[in-house]
Amino acid sequence: MNETAHNKKLFIETVGCQMNVLDSELVVAALRQDGYELTPSMKEADTILFNTCSVREHAEEKIYSQLGRLKYSKDARPNLVIGVMGCMAQKDQKIIFRRAPHVDLIVGTGQLAEIPRLIDESRKGEKRQMAVSLGRKDGSRLEVSSSFQSYDPLRDPEMRPSPHQAFVRIMFGCDKFCTYCVVPTTRGPEQSRQPSDIRRESEALAAQGVKEITLLGQTVNSYKHTEEGRLYRMSDLLESLHDIEGIQRIKFVTNYPKDMTDDLLQAIRDLPKVSHYLHVPLQHGCDDMLKKMKRGYTVAEYRDMMHRIRETIPGVSVSSDFIVGFCGESDEAHQKSMDVVREFRFKNSFIFKYSERSGTKAADNYPDDIPDDVKKARNNEMLTLQNAISAEDNADFIGRTVEVLVEGPSKNAVKAEQNRPSNAGPDQLVGRSRCDRIVVFNGNPRLIGTIAHVSVQDCTPTTLMGNIVTQTHQHGSNMLPILQ
């Protein structure tokens, strides 16, 4: 098939974090300029890309299974181009070619701009294309950093979680080197983008109708960049983005506990568009485990940070990450994690069973000695506790009014749409409060992309449910107080 007859249909599957979601959006935007159309069907596509994650073994094995099934598609359609991009591509490199010899191209996190060219070369018969960044020990810091290219200007609205929400990368890479984590290897050295570039990108998103931007960084509150003689910290960046017309809410993830400075907390408190929500992974409640993980802080230091957060920003929500079953974790150590979940009462926690990753200090130095059934039991025990706390704290919102940025139809509403009678009432909509709680309510679809006031009537551990507050109710004497 020659290039003119070629339909250029692209299938892309994304797993992992928000960084990967953003990377996929950027790649699709570049490929659209090259004439590609998105298709939801692998069978229709002549180019298939997997944007991969290396944080857990399960995510990698799922990709290898999919690649294995595609061998037969490749036999039947020799013109099919199959590519692996992202963290797994940067980490495993030639291993992918050995396990899946029919893969055409492997592209690391810092080389995404090369994808259109590599696809073209693969289609012309140049097999086994690979573009990856330098390893952390394969050159000077400047050389390694330069090999992880920033790739941010092109955007594609169709790839976003909703038309009114977008991710903006403000930094990439990580220098923390936690012993369990592959990110410093797969994403390279920590680098902050120029404030002026971030503002221009945010203004362009606002012009496209985006109402909420989420600033992304592996340790986002570590952001620092000097431009035209001025040092910009995270607090300064928030202030510089706050006056962009059209942007109604600003969030940022993920935060590192030791970099939670008072000036940042004060900026969150004082800037009305900034969400009163912080995701600050603790990872463990036992100091011995935190030291073995090389997290760089103690439980007491995290406690001091939580005190400063809640003292500075009343009504703030904080969520966390935890690893259960890390190397050598005793029952006593696990119970210390349970104790801190009770103490800090996180809005929610993302709980992961430890997954050994090759190339990390933990894999090199510590045996993965906790049986999987023990990991599962500890995971379930912590999840049950967290769900109970979340339900109890959500119940405190019943009878209050919250300010909600309306994101779109709820998942249940989307599922029910095909059976919807013509005389049905208002749609079930979903959005988030200023402190990032999910809120579901019935309302007119015209509310999507706007700020609505919702009176909370009920809740689950994950969701607040309520009714829209009418204009007359808003201006009447019985209006409920608007809280977080």
CORPE-V886164 format. One record per backbone hydrogen bond with DSSP energy under -0.5 kcal/mol. NH is the residue of the N-H (numbers start at 0). CO is the residue of the C=O. Records with the same first field share a line. If there is no record, write none. Layout:
BEGIN
NH->CO ; CO
END
This chain:
BEGIN
5->1
9->7 ; 36
10->46
12->48
14->50
19->16
20->16
21->17
22->18
23->19
24->20
25->21
26->22
27->23
28->24
29->25
30->26
31->27
32->28
33->29
34->31
35->30
36->7
38->9
41->39
44->40
45->8
46->8
47->80
48->10
49->82
50->12 ; 48
51->49 ; 84
59->55
60->56
61->57
62->58
63->59
64->60
65->61
66->62
67->63
68->64
69->65
70->66 ; 67
71->68
72->68
73->69
74->70
75->71
76->72
79->76
80->45
81->79
82->47
83->104
84->49
85->106
86->51
89->85
90->86
91->87
92->87 ; 88
94->91
95->92
96->92
97->93
98->94
99->95
102->99
103->81
104->81
105->128
106->83
107->130
110->107
113->110
114->111
117->113
118->114
119->115
120->116
121->117
122->118
123->119
124->121
125->120
126->124
128->103
130->105
137->134
143->139
144->140
145->141
146->142
147->143 ; 144
148->109 ; 146
158->155
159->156
161->164
164->161
165->211
167->213
169->215
170->215
171->190
173->187
178->292
180->177
184->181
185->181
186->182
187->182
190->171
192->169
197->193
198->194
199->195
200->196
201->197
202->198
203->199
204->200
205->201
206->202
207->203 ; 204
208->205
209->204
210->163
211->163
212->248
213->165
214->212 ; 250
215->167
216->252
219->216 ; 253
221->218
222->219
224->231
226->224 ; 229
229->226
231->224 ; 229
232->230
233->222
236->232
237->233
238->234
239->235
240->236
241->237
243->240
246->243
247->210
248->210
249->272
250->212
252->214
254->278
258->255
259->256
260->258
264->260
265->261
266->262
267->263
268->264
269->265
270->266
271->269
273->270
274->249
275->433
276->274
277->316
279->277 ; 318
280->254
281->320
282->320
283->281
289->285
290->286
291->287
292->288
293->289 ; 290
294->289
301->297
302->298
303->299
304->300
305->301
306->302
307->303
308->304
309->305
310->306
311->307
312->308
313->311
315->312
316->275
318->277
319->347
321->349
322->282
323->351
328->325
333->329
334->330
335->331
336->332
337->333
338->334
339->335
340->336
341->337
342->338
343->339
344->340
346->317
349->319
350->348
351->321
353->323
359->356
361->178
363->359
364->360
365->361
368->366
370->368
373->370
374->370
375->371
376->372
377->373
378->374
379->375
380->376
381->377
382->378
383->379
384->380
385->381
386->382
387->383
388->384
389->385
390->386
391->387
392->388
393->389
394->390
395->391 ; 392
396->393
397->394
398->455
399->396
400->480
401->453
402->482
403->401 ; 451
404->431
405->403 ; 449
406->429
407->429
409->427
413->409
414->410
415->411
416->412 ; 413
418->415
419->416
423->420
426->442
428->426 ; 440
429->407
430->438
431->404
432->436
433->402
434->483
435->432
437->461
438->430
439->463
440->428
441->465
442->426
446->443
447->444
448->405
449->446
451->403 ; 449
453->401 ; 451
454->466
455->399 ; 453
456->464
457->464
459->462
463->437
464->457
465->439
466->454
467->441
468->452
469->467
473->469
474->470
475->471 ; 472
478->475
482->400 ; 480
END
